[in-house]
Amino acid sequence: MFLRVSGGAKLSTDAIAKIVDRAERLAQLPLPVHPYMLRHSCGYHLAEQGMPTRDIQAYLGHKNIQHTVRYTAANPRRFDRIQW
């Protein structure tokens, strides 16, 4: 798996893991950090902004909507748009 960066260059999964590991060590974080934490943070952030679940699913590239529902199910603001 590769991630495209500016200029069309690609970063491998291993390269991303090394970048995150180095950042964790430099920041002296009290807990281990892995690349998927960034992905999960993105999902929760999009849900908190009120983005529809299907849009989050497409953005994160989830094939199964159940993998995306975890982000929106934990967000109590999902009910804010209901008009009674």
C-alpha positions, 0 to 999 in steps of 0.5 A: 500500500502506498500514499501519494504525496505532493508531486506524485511521489509515493510513501510506503506503509513502512515509510509512514510507520517510520515517520510516525515512530520517529515523531513519537520518540521526538515528542516523548509521548507517554503512549505508543502511537501507530499510523492508524491513530491518525486515520481514526482521528480523521474519522472522528474529526469528520464525524464531529463536523457533521459530515454524513457517514457515507461521505466519511466512508468514501473519504476513508476508503472503507468498503463496508459501512460498518467500519465507518459507523464507529466514528459517527455512533460515538458522536452525540452531535449527530442529533443536533440537526434534527428539527422538531 
